[in-house]
Amino acid sequence: METKPSLKSVLKRLRLSGILSTLPDRVAYARKAKLEMQDFLELVLQDEIDRREQSNLRVRLQKARFTEEQT
């Protein structure tokens, strides 16, 4: 699936461009699972939340400057 340039522009303006990386897979999944529009939207937005949380964790760990990786 090719993402429309107008959609890319809107997502970037809303600072949601991280959605672009998972969008084709999610669209395919939604079609296969016959998801309703709200369920699809929730799935895509949850991907963005997860991506941001992972990114924030990575930044905080870098700033902490741990000598060893902790779990």
N, CA, C and O atoms as a printed pandas DataFrame, in Angstrom:
     atom_number atom_name residue_name chain_id  residue_number  x_coord  y_coord  z_coord
0              1         N          MET        A               1    0.835   -1.184    0.000
1              2        CA          MET        A               1    0.000    0.000    0.000
2              3         C          MET        A               1    0.874    1.240    0.000
3              4         O          MET        A               1    1.776    1.377    0.827
4              5         N          GLU        A               2    0.609    2.121   -0.910
5              6        CA          GLU        A               2    1.332    3.390   -0.985
6              7         C          GLU        A               2    0.562    4.446   -0.209
7              8         O          GLU        A               2   -0.631    4.649   -0.436
8              9         N          THR        A               3    1.243    5.111    0.699
9             10        CA          THR        A               3    0.601    6.146    1.509
10            11         C          THR        A               3    0.541    7.443    0.705
11            12         O          THR        A               3    1.533    7.864    0.109
12            13         N          LYS        A               4   -0.619    8.062    0.698
13            14        CA          LYS        A               4   -0.805    9.313   -0.043
14            15         C          LYS        A               4    0.070   10.409    0.548
15            16         O          LYS        A               4    0.222   10.491    1.767
16            17         N          PRO        A               5    0.639   11.240   -0.295
17            18        CA          PRO        A               5    1.440   12.368    0.205
18            19         C          PRO        A               5    0.649   13.292    1.134
19            20         O          PRO        A               5    1.200   13.836    2.092
20            21         N          SER        A               6   -0.637   13.465    0.849
21            22        CA          SER        A               6   -1.444   14.341    1.705
22            23         C          SER        A               6   -1.581   13.754    3.110
23            24         O          SER        A               6   -1.580   14.497    4.091
24            25         N          LEU        A               7   -1.700   12.424    3.216
25            26        CA          LEU        A               7   -1.776   11.779    4.527
26            27         C          LEU        A               7   -0.449   11.921    5.263
27            28         O          LEU        A               7   -0.428   12.187    6.464
28            29         N          LYS        A               8    0.647   11.744    4.551
29            30        CA          LYS        A               8    1.969   11.926    5.155
30            31         C          LYS        A               8    2.108   13.335    5.718
31            32         O          LYS        A               8    2.604   13.527    6.828
32            33         N          SER        A               9    1.670   14.304    4.948
33            34        CA          SER        A               9    1.766   15.697    5.372
34            35         C          SER        A               9    0.939   15.953    6.630
35            36         O          SER        A               9    1.402   16.615    7.559
36            37         N          VAL        A              10   -0.270   15.433    6.656
37            38        CA          VAL        A              10   -1.146   15.629    7.814
38            39         C          VAL        A              10   -0.557   14.964    9.050
39            40         O          VAL        A              10   -0.550   15.554   10.130
40            41         N          LEU        A              11   -0.067   13.750    8.898
41            42        CA          LEU        A              11    0.519   13.046   10.043
42            43         C          LEU        A              11    1.747   13.781   10.574
43            44         O          LEU        A              11    1.961   13.837   11.785
44            45         N          LYS        A              12    2.542   14.338    9.686
45            46        CA          LYS        A              12    3.716   15.097   10.123
46            47         C          LYS        A              12    3.301   16.368   10.854
47            48         O          LYS        A              12    3.905   16.727   11.864
48            49         N          ARG        A              13    2.281   17.047   10.353
49            50        CA          ARG        A              13    1.812   18.269   11.018
50            51         C          ARG        A              13    1.273   17.976   12.409
51            52         O          ARG        A              13    1.409   18.795   13.318
52            53         N          LEU        A              14    0.664   16.812   12.576
53            54        CA          LEU        A              14    0.130   16.410   13.876
54            55         C          LEU        A              14    1.177   15.720   14.752
55            56         O          LEU        A              14    0.888   15.285   15.866
56            57         N          ARG        A              15    2.386   15.630   14.228
57            58        CA          ARG        A              15    3.486   14.936   14.911
58            59         C          ARG        A              15    3.136   13.477   15.187
59            60         O          ARG        A              15    3.371   12.955   16.276
60            61         N          LEU        A              16    2.572   12.843   14.177
61            62        CA          LEU        A              16    2.210   11.432   14.238
62            63         C          LEU        A              16    2.888   10.646   13.122
63            64         O          LEU        A              16    2.386    9.603   12.701
64            65         N          SER        A              17    4.008   11.134   12.650
65            66        CA          SER        A              17    4.661   10.490   11.506
66            67         C          SER        A              17    5.184    9.094   11.833
67            68         O          SER        A              17    5.501    8.331   10.920
68            69         N          GLY        A              18    5.280    8.747   13.105
69            70        CA          GLY        A              18    5.690    7.395   13.477
70            71         C          GLY        A              18    4.699    6.350   13.017
71            72         O          GLY        A              18    5.053    5.182   12.852
72            73         N          ILE        A              19    3.469    6.755   12.810
73            74        CA          ILE        A              19    2.423    5.851   12.333
74            75         C          ILE        A              19    2.768    5.319   10.943
75            76         O          ILE        A              19    2.390    4.203   10.589
76            77         N          LEU        A              20    3.477    6.110   10.169
77            78        CA          LEU        A              20    3.779    5.735    8.789
78            79         C          LEU        A              20    4.534    4.421    8.678
79            80         O          LEU        A              20    4.373    3.707    7.688
80            81         N          SER        A              21    5.349    4.085    9.663
81            82        CA          SER        A              21    6.150    2.867    9.573
82            83         C          SER        A              21    5.317    1.598    9.728
83            84         O          SER        A              21    5.678    0.557    9.179
84            85         N          THR        A              22    4.216    1.665   10.462
85            86        CA          THR        A              22    3.385    0.471   10.676
86            87         C          THR        A              22    2.080    0.500    9.886
87            88         O          THR        A              22    1.345   -0.487    9.867
88            89         N          LEU        A              23    1.795    1.598    9.249
89            90        CA          LEU        A              23    0.503    1.766    8.579
90            91         C          LEU        A              23    0.201    0.694    7.523
91            92         O          LEU        A              23   -0.898    0.141    7.545
92            93         N          PRO        A              24    1.102    0.378    6.618
93            94        CA          PRO        A              24    0.760   -0.641    5.606
94            95         C          PRO        A              24    0.405   -1.999    6.225
95            96         O          PRO        A              24   -0.532   -2.663    5.781
96            97         N          ASP        A              25    1.158   -2.401    7.248
97            98        CA          ASP        A              25    0.863   -3.672    7.911
98            99         C          ASP        A              25   -0.476   -3.631    8.627
99           100         O          ASP        A              25   -1.235   -4.600    8.606
100          101         N          ARG        A              26   -0.755   -2.511    9.255
101          102        CA          ARG        A              26   -2.017   -2.381    9.990
102          103         C          ARG        A              26   -3.218   -2.332    9.050
103          104         O          ARG        A              26   -4.276   -2.872    9.372
104          105         N          VAL        A              27   -3.068   -1.698    7.906
105          106        CA          VAL        A              27   -4.155   -1.666    6.930
106          107         C          VAL        A              27   -4.443   -3.078    6.428
107          108         O          VAL        A              27   -5.601   -3.484    6.321
108          109         N          ALA        A              28   -3.386   -3.817    6.122
109          110        CA          ALA        A              28   -3.560   -5.194    5.660
110          111         C          ALA        A              28   -4.243   -6.042    6.732
111          112         O          ALA        A              28   -5.151   -6.818    6.434
112          113         N          TYR        A              29   -3.804   -5.890    7.972
113          114        CA          TYR        A              29   -4.413   -6.631    9.073
114          115         C          TYR        A              29   -5.887   -6.258    9.242
115          116         O          TYR        A              29   -6.731   -7.132    9.438
116          117         N          ALA        A              30   -6.191   -4.975    9.168
117          118        CA          ALA        A              30   -7.564   -4.503    9.344
118          119         C          ALA        A              30   -8.482   -5.064    8.258
119          120         O          ALA        A              30   -9.624   -5.434    8.528
120          121         N          ARG        A              31   -7.977   -5.120    7.050
121          122        CA          ARG        A              31   -8.782   -5.682    5.961
122          123         C          ARG        A              31   -9.026   -7.169    6.176
123          124         O          ARG        A              31  -10.141   -7.660    6.003
124          125         N          LYS        A              32   -7.967   -7.877    6.557
125          126        CA          LYS        A              32   -8.069   -9.324    6.768
126          127         C          LYS        A              32   -9.012   -9.642    7.934
127          128         O          LYS        A              32   -9.831  -10.557    7.844
128          129         N          ALA        A              33   -8.893   -8.886    9.021
129          130        CA          ALA        A              33   -9.702   -9.118   10.220
130          131         C          ALA        A              33  -11.051   -8.418   10.153
131          132         O          ALA        A              33  -11.878   -8.570   11.053
132          133         N          LYS        A              34  -11.277   -7.650    9.085
133          134        CA          LYS        A              34  -12.523   -6.900    8.898
134          135         C          LYS        A              34  -12.835   -6.026   10.117
135          136         O          LYS        A              34  -13.942   -6.034   10.655
136          137         N          LEU        A              35  -11.812   -5.277   10.526
137          138        CA          LEU        A              35  -11.969   -4.390   11.674
138          139         C          LEU        A              35  -12.859   -3.202   11.326
139          140         O          LEU        A              35  -12.868   -2.720   10.193
140          141         N          GLU        A              36  -13.588   -2.753   12.303
141          142        CA          GLU        A              36  -14.351   -1.520   12.136
142          143         C          GLU        A              36  -13.371   -0.355   12.176
143          144         O          GLU        A              36  -12.246   -0.488   12.657
144          145         N          MET        A              37  -13.813    0.778   11.667
145          146        CA          MET        A              37  -12.946    1.955   11.567
146          147         C          MET        A              37  -12.398    2.372   12.931
147          148         O          MET        A              37  -11.215    2.690   13.046
148          149         N          GLN        A              38  -13.238    2.377   13.960
149          150        CA          GLN        A              38  -12.778    2.789   15.292
150          151         C          GLN        A              38  -11.732    1.826   15.834
151          152         O          GLN        A              38  -10.765    2.258   16.462
152          153         N          ASP        A              39  -11.907    0.532   15.603
153          154        CA          ASP        A              39  -10.930   -0.450   16.067
154          155         C          ASP        A              39   -9.598   -0.273   15.348
155          156         O          ASP        A              39   -8.534   -0.387   15.956
156          157         N          PHE        A              40   -9.669    0.005   14.051
157          158        CA          PHE        A              40   -8.462    0.267   13.275
158          159         C          PHE        A              40   -7.741    1.505   13.794
159          160         O          PHE        A              40   -6.524    1.492   13.983
160          161         N          LEU        A              41   -8.492    2.563   14.019
161          162        CA          LEU        A              41   -7.905    3.804   14.511
162          163         C          LEU        A              41   -7.256    3.582   15.874
163          164         O          LEU        A              41   -6.148    4.059   16.120
164          165         N          GLU        A              42   -7.928    2.875   16.743
165          166        CA          GLU        A              42   -7.370    2.587   18.065
166          167         C          GLU        A              42   -6.068    1.790   17.949
167          168         O          GLU        A              42   -5.108    2.064   18.669
168          169         N          LEU        A              43   -6.034    0.819   17.059
169          170        CA          LEU        A              43   -4.845    0.000   16.856
170          171         C          LEU        A              43   -3.664    0.840   16.373
171          172         O          LEU        A              43   -2.547    0.697   16.870
172          173         N          VAL        A              44   -3.914    1.697   15.421
173          174        CA          VAL        A              44   -2.854    2.543   14.859
174          175         C          VAL        A              44   -2.350    3.541   15.904
175          176         O          VAL        A              44   -1.146    3.773   16.014
176          177         N          LEU        A              45   -3.258    4.121   16.657
177          178        CA          LEU        A              45   -2.849    5.079   17.684
178          179         C          LEU        A              45   -2.113    4.389   18.826
179          180         O          LEU        A              45   -1.198    4.972   19.408
180          181         N          GLN        A              46   -2.493    3.159   19.157
181          182        CA          GLN        A              46   -1.775    2.416   20.191
182          183         C          GLN        A              46   -0.350    2.115   19.741
183          184         O          GLN        A              46    0.575    2.137   20.552
184          185         N          ASP        A              47   -0.169    1.833   18.452
185          186        CA          ASP        A              47    1.186    1.651   17.911
186          187         C          ASP        A              47    2.033    2.901   18.144
187          188         O          ASP        A              47    3.201    2.808   18.520
188          189         N          GLU        A              48    1.435    4.067   17.919
189          190        CA          GLU        A              48    2.155    5.331   18.109
190          191         C          GLU        A              48    2.489    5.545   19.582
191          192         O          GLU        A              48    3.588    5.996   19.907
192          193         N          ILE        A              49    1.565    5.232   20.464
193          194        CA          ILE        A              49    1.825    5.345   21.899
194          195         C          ILE        A              49    2.980    4.428   22.294
195          196         O          ILE        A              49    3.889    4.845   23.012
196          197         N          ASP        A              50    2.947    3.192   21.828
197          198        CA          ASP        A              50    4.013    2.231   22.147
198          199         C          ASP        A              50    5.363    2.711   21.621
199          200         O          ASP        A              50    6.380    2.608   22.306
200          201         N          ARG        A              51    5.359    3.238   20.391
201          202        CA          ARG        A              51    6.604    3.730   19.796
202          203         C          ARG        A              51    7.179    4.892   20.611
203          204         O          ARG        A              51    8.386    4.957   20.846
204          205         N          ARG        A              52    6.312    5.801   21.037
205          206        CA          ARG        A              52    6.774    6.953   21.824
206          207         C          ARG        A              52    7.293    6.521   23.193
207          208         O          ARG        A              52    8.298    7.047   23.671
208          209         N          GLU        A              53    6.613    5.568   23.822
209          210        CA          GLU        A              53    7.077    5.095   25.126
210          211         C          GLU        A              53    8.437    4.435   25.008
211          212         O          GLU        A              53    9.302    4.648   25.857
212          213         N          GLN        A              54    8.643    3.628   23.956
213          214        CA          GLN        A              54    9.943    2.991   23.736
214          215         C          GLN        A              54   11.027    4.034   23.470
215          216         O          GLN        A              54   12.146    3.921   23.971
216          217         N          SER        A              55   10.689    5.034   22.688
217          218        CA          SER        A              55   11.643    6.091   22.380
218          219         C          SER        A              55   12.008    6.879   23.641
219          220         O          SER        A              55   13.179    7.175   23.877
220          221         N          ASN        A              56   11.010    7.211   24.438
221          222        CA          ASN        A              56   11.263    7.947   25.677
222          223         C          ASN        A              56   12.120    7.130   26.642
223          224         O          ASN        A              56   13.013    7.675   27.291
224          225         N          LEU        A              57   11.856    5.842   26.740
225          226        CA          LEU        A              57   12.659    4.971   27.604
226          227         C          LEU        A              57   14.105    4.930   27.131
227          228         O          LEU        A              57   15.032    5.013   27.936
228          229         N          ARG        A              58   14.292    4.803   25.820
229          230        CA          ARG        A              58   15.644    4.763   25.258
230          231         C          ARG        A              58   16.405    6.056   25.586
231          232         O          ARG        A              58   17.580    6.008   25.951
232          233         N          VAL        A              59   15.746    7.194   25.458
233          234        CA          VAL        A              59   16.376    8.487   25.751
234          235         C          VAL        A              59   16.725    8.592   27.235
235          236         O          VAL        A              59   17.819    9.030   27.590
236          237         N          ARG        A              60   15.794    8.191   28.097
237          238        CA          ARG        A              60   16.060    8.264   29.540
238          239         C          ARG        A              60   17.218    7.365   29.943
239          240         O          ARG        A              60   18.022    7.734   30.799
240          241         N          LEU        A              61   17.310    6.190   29.336
241          242        CA          LEU        A              61   18.420    5.292   29.655
242          243         C          LEU        A              61   19.752    5.877   29.176
243          244         O          LEU        A              61   20.772    5.731   29.850
244          245         N          GLN        A              62   19.745    6.523   28.043
245          246        CA          GLN        A              62   20.971    7.158   27.545
246          247         C          GLN        A              62   21.399    8.296   28.464
247          248         O          GLN        A              62   22.583    8.450   28.762
248          249         N          LYS        A              63   20.430    9.091   28.911
249          250        CA          LYS        A              63   20.740   10.217   29.793
250          251         C          LYS        A              63   21.211    9.751   31.163
251          252         O          LYS        A              63   21.989   10.445   31.817
252          253         N          ALA        A              64   20.751    8.589   31.606
253          254        CA          ALA        A              64   21.137    8.058   32.908
254          255         C          ALA        A              64   22.596    7.628   32.922
255          256         O          ALA        A              64   23.221    7.606   33.983
256          257         N          ARG        A              65   23.146    7.288   31.766
257          258        CA          ARG        A              65   24.552    6.894   31.643
258          259         C          ARG        A              65   24.929    5.762   32.604
259          260         O          ARG        A              65   25.935    5.831   33.310
260          261         N          PHE        A              66   24.101    4.730   32.609
261          262        CA          PHE        A              66   24.430    3.554   33.413
262          263         C          PHE        A              66   25.698    2.909   32.870
263          264         O          PHE        A              66   25.925    2.874   31.661
264          265         N          THR        A              67   26.518    2.401   33.782
265          266        CA          THR        A              67   27.743    1.723   33.333
266          267         C          THR        A              67   27.441    0.335   32.777
267          268         O          THR        A              67   28.161   -0.153   31.906
268          269         N          GLU        A              68   26.374   -0.307   33.279
269          270        CA          GLU        A              68   25.937   -1.596   32.763
270          271         C          GLU        A              68   24.458   -1.538   32.467
271          272         O          GLU        A              68   23.716   -0.776   33.088
272          273         N          GLU        A              69   24.038   -2.342   31.520
273          274        CA          GLU        A              69   22.615   -2.378   31.209
274          275         C          GLU        A              69   21.878   -3.113   32.320
275          276         O          GLU        A              69   22.270   -4.207   32.726
276          277         N          GLN        A              70   20.819   -2.503   32.797
277          278        CA          GLN        A              70   20.003   -3.093   33.860
278          279         C          GLN        A              70   18.652   -3.500   33.299
279          280         O          GLN        A              70   18.164   -2.905   32.339
280          281         N          THR        A              71   18.055   -4.511   33.899
281          282        CA          THR        A              71   16.706   -4.913   33.500
282          283         C          THR        A              71   15.816   -4.981   34.713
283          284         O          THR        A              71   14.634   -5.303   34.594
